[in-house]
Amino acid sequence: MASEDKVVVVTGASSGIGLALVYEFAGRGAKVVAAARSADKLQQIAADITAKGGSVLIVETDVTRETDCINLIEKAILKFGKIDVLINNAGISMRALFEDLDLSVIRKLMDVNFWGTVYCSKYALKYLLQSKGSLVGVSSIAGYKGLPGRTGYSASKFAMQGFLEVIRIENLKKGLHVLIACPGFTASNIRNTALSADGSQQGESPREEDKMMSAKEVARRIADAVEKRKHRLILTGQGKLTVLLNKFFPKFIDKMVFNHMAKEPNSPFK
């Protein structure tokens, strides 16, 4: 499916992978609906893409609010008359041991990462079925393997992947394409805004961002996977190896993941 003249809705569109996806699809000739909480950033994005001759609609959206998600889909239909692709990208992370964690942090991550996907998918589904379009979830290797210090993040991504798999199977004979994309560690601001044990933002990344795959490259690979209607996209060699070996040697990968994550600066466990 070529992206030209397709209507693509992207949540979490103001930064990181979401922002890169907006520009990637706009560059391919798609009509893009950019959704995020930050109205100021959305205005800047719209001005830039419009100046470059692109077609974009911005909708201020908090995906934890069902009414906001309904509004997003309604505005997209009102403006463009159809939806060809919905990319559930909005997400937040966390870093803290479960024993130290305020449970409100897990609730918040589930609200954004899981329920945000459920809400948007629910109200876009009938339009995606009409267009035989693509439903996309930007997940993580944490949706395949539990990551220590990331209970809420892994739980929300496992839930997202299970949800999307069911939607794919339920609609096997209806022409709906469902893609689960797992970027691995990507250079973005998700770790800067990750929540600590008490729910406050940790403020700085514990990882070397300059050594990771760029958000622009991730967006290009996701857009290619949408056009090719792939079911799964696992990025980075480390991610592919983790998923593969976990099928056959889960206890070994438990130890490998523990040792790898323990090496992070200021890791909550050793």
NORRA-V324579 format. One record per residue. N is the residue number from 0. RES is the residue in three letters. PHI is phi in radians with two decimals (NA if undefined). PSI is psi as a letter, one per 20 degrees, with the letter a starting at -180 (999 if undefined). Layout:
N/RES/PHI/PSI, N/RES/PHI/PSI
This chain:
0/MET/NA/o, 1/ALA/-1.18/q, 2/SER/-1.45/i, 3/GLU/-1.02/p, 4/ASP/1.18/j, 5/LYS/-1.39/q, 6/VAL/-1.76/o, 7/VAL/-2.08/p, 8/VAL/-1.76/p, 9/VAL/-2.19/p, 10/THR/-1.63/r, 11/GLY/1.08/l, 12/ALA/-1.52/i, 13/SER/-1.57/i, 14/SER/-2.79/r, 15/GLY/1.00/c, 16/ILE/-1.09/h, 17/GLY/-1.05/g, 18/LEU/-1.09/g, 19/ALA/-1.10/h, 20/LEU/-1.14/h, 21/VAL/-1.01/g, 22/TYR/-1.21/h, 23/GLU/-1.10/g, 24/PHE/-1.24/h, 25/ALA/-1.07/h, 26/GLY/-1.17/h, 27/ARG/-1.61/j, 28/GLY/1.58/j, 29/ALA/-1.41/q, 30/LYS/-1.60/o, 31/VAL/-1.90/p, 32/VAL/-1.89/o, 33/ALA/-1.75/p, 34/ALA/-2.08/p, 35/ALA/-2.90/r, 36/ARG/-1.41/h, 37/SER/-1.49/o, 38/ALA/-1.13/h, 39/ASP/-1.09/g, 40/LYS/-1.14/h, 41/LEU/-1.09/g, 42/GLN/-1.07/g, 43/GLN/-1.12/g, 44/ILE/-1.08/g, 45/ALA/-1.08/g, 46/ALA/-1.09/g, 47/ASP/-1.19/g, 48/ILE/-1.18/h, 49/THR/-1.10/g, 50/ALA/-1.09/h, 51/LYS/-1.58/j, 52/GLY/1.57/j, 53/GLY/-1.48/r, 54/SER/-2.01/o, 55/VAL/-2.50/q, 56/LEU/-2.10/p, 57/ILE/-1.89/p, 58/VAL/-2.38/o, 59/GLU/-1.13/p, 60/THR/-2.52/p, 61/ASP/-1.85/o, 62/VAL/-1.20/i, 63/THR/-1.34/i, 64/ARG/-1.82/o, 65/GLU/-1.01/h, 66/THR/-1.12/h, 67/ASP/-1.14/h, 68/CYS/-1.20/h, 69/ILE/-1.07/g, 70/ASN/-1.06/g, 71/LEU/-1.02/g, 72/ILE/-1.16/g, 73/GLU/-1.10/g, 74/LYS/-1.15/h, 75/ALA/-1.08/g, 76/ILE/-1.19/g, 77/LEU/-1.08/h, 78/LYS/-1.38/g, 79/PHE/-1.99/i, 80/GLY/1.42/i, 81/LYS/-2.86/r, 82/ILE/-2.35/p, 83/ASP/-1.74/h, 84/VAL/-2.47/p, 85/LEU/-2.05/p, 86/ILE/-1.92/o, 87/ASN/-1.43/n, 88/ASN/-1.95/h, 89/ALA/-0.95/p, 90/GLY/-2.90/q, 91/ILE/-2.31/r, 92/SER/-2.12/a, 93/MET/-2.76/r, 94/ARG/-2.68/o, 95/ALA/-3.06/q, 96/LEU/-1.20/q, 97/PHE/-1.02/h, 98/GLU/-1.12/h, 99/ASP/-1.70/i, 100/LEU/-1.48/p, 101/ASP/-1.29/p, 102/LEU/-1.10/i, 103/SER/-1.09/h, 104/VAL/-1.15/g, 105/ILE/-1.12/g, 106/ARG/-1.05/g, 107/LYS/-1.14/g, 108/LEU/-1.13/h, 109/MET/-1.15/h, 110/ASP/-1.07/g, 111/VAL/-1.39/g, 112/ASN/-1.29/g, 113/PHE/-1.65/g, 114/TRP/-1.14/h, 115/GLY/-1.05/g, 116/THR/-1.17/g, 117/VAL/-1.09/g, 118/TYR/-1.03/g, 119/CYS/-1.11/g, 120/SER/-1.14/h, 121/LYS/-1.02/g, 122/TYR/-1.51/i, 123/ALA/-1.61/i, 124/LEU/-0.99/g, 125/LYS/-1.11/h, 126/TYR/-1.33/h, 127/LEU/-1.18/h, 128/LEU/-1.18/h, 129/GLN/-1.11/h, 130/SER/-1.59/i, 131/LYS/0.89/l, 132/GLY/-1.60/b, 133/SER/-2.12/p, 134/LEU/-1.88/p, 135/VAL/-2.13/p, 136/GLY/-2.10/p, 137/VAL/-1.52/o, 138/SER/-1.78/c, 139/SER/-2.95/r, 140/ILE/-1.03/h, 141/ALA/-1.14/i, 142/GLY/-1.53/i, 143/TYR/-1.91/h, 144/LYS/-2.32/p, 145/GLY/-1.08/p, 146/LEU/-1.82/p, 147/PRO/-1.06/p, 148/GLY/1.44/j, 149/ARG/-2.29/l, 150/THR/-0.93/g, 151/GLY/-1.13/h, 152/TYR/-1.19/g, 153/SER/-1.07/g, 154/ALA/-1.04/g, 155/SER/-1.20/h, 156/LYS/-1.34/h, 157/PHE/-1.03/g, 158/ALA/-1.12/g, 159/MET/-1.04/g, 160/GLN/-1.17/h, 161/GLY/-1.10/g, 162/PHE/-1.05/g, 163/LEU/-1.18/h, 164/GLU/-1.08/g, 165/VAL/-1.13/g, 166/ILE/-1.05/g, 167/ARG/-1.07/g, 168/ILE/-1.21/g, 169/GLU/-1.06/h, 170/ASN/-1.98/k, 171/LEU/-0.96/h, 172/LYS/-1.74/j, 173/LYS/-1.97/j, 174/GLY/1.42/j, 175/LEU/-1.43/p, 176/HIS/-1.75/p, 177/VAL/-2.16/p, 178/LEU/-2.05/p, 179/ILE/-1.85/o, 180/ALA/-1.87/p, 181/CYS/-2.13/n, 182/PRO/-1.26/h, 183/GLY/1.33/a, 184/PHE/-1.19/p, 185/THR/-2.16/q, 186/ALA/-1.22/o, 187/SER/-2.71/a, 188/ASN/-1.65/j, 189/ILE/-1.13/h, 190/ARG/-1.38/h, 191/ASN/-1.14/h, 192/THR/-1.68/j, 193/ALA/-1.07/q, 194/LEU/-1.57/q, 195/SER/-1.61/a, 196/ALA/-1.00/h, 197/ASP/-1.63/j, 198/GLY/1.68/i, 199/SER/-1.42/q, 200/GLN/-1.29/p, 201/GLN/-1.28/h, 202/GLY/1.54/h, 203/GLU/-2.46/q, 204/SER/-1.35/p, 205/PRO/-1.46/j, 206/ARG/-2.14/r, 207/GLU/-1.46/n, 208/GLU/-1.07/h, 209/ASP/-1.24/i, 210/LYS/-1.72/j, 211/MET/-1.71/r, 212/MET/-1.11/p, 213/SER/-1.30/q, 214/ALA/-1.07/h, 215/LYS/-1.10/g, 216/GLU/-1.18/g, 217/VAL/-1.05/g, 218/ALA/-1.08/g, 219/ARG/-1.08/g, 220/ARG/-1.20/h, 221/ILE/-1.16/g, 222/ALA/-1.07/g, 223/ASP/-1.08/g, 224/ALA/-1.15/h, 225/VAL/-1.14/g, 226/GLU/-1.11/h, 227/LYS/-1.56/i, 228/ARG/0.96/l, 229/LYS/-1.30/q, 230/HIS/-1.45/h, 231/ARG/-2.42/q, 232/LEU/-2.42/o, 233/ILE/-1.98/o, 234/LEU/-1.75/q, 235/THR/1.31/q, 236/GLY/-1.07/h, 237/GLN/-1.09/g, 238/GLY/-1.13/g, 239/LYS/-1.09/g, 240/LEU/-1.16/g, 241/THR/-1.06/g, 242/VAL/-1.13/g, 243/LEU/-1.15/g, 244/LEU/-1.18/h, 245/ASN/-1.14/h, 246/LYS/-1.19/h, 247/PHE/-1.89/h, 248/PHE/-2.31/m, 249/PRO/-1.05/h, 250/LYS/-1.16/h, 251/PHE/-1.12/g, 252/ILE/-1.19/h, 253/ASP/-0.94/g, 254/LYS/-1.18/g, 255/MET/-1.11/g, 256/VAL/-1.12/g, 257/PHE/-1.00/g, 258/ASN/-1.09/h, 259/HIS/-1.15/g, 260/MET/-1.26/h, 261/ALA/-1.18/i, 262/LYS/-1.41/i, 263/GLU/-1.07/q, 264/PRO/-1.02/p, 265/ASN/0.99/k, 266/SER/-1.00/p, 267/PRO/-1.28/i, 268/PHE/-2.45/q, 269/LYS/-2.34/999
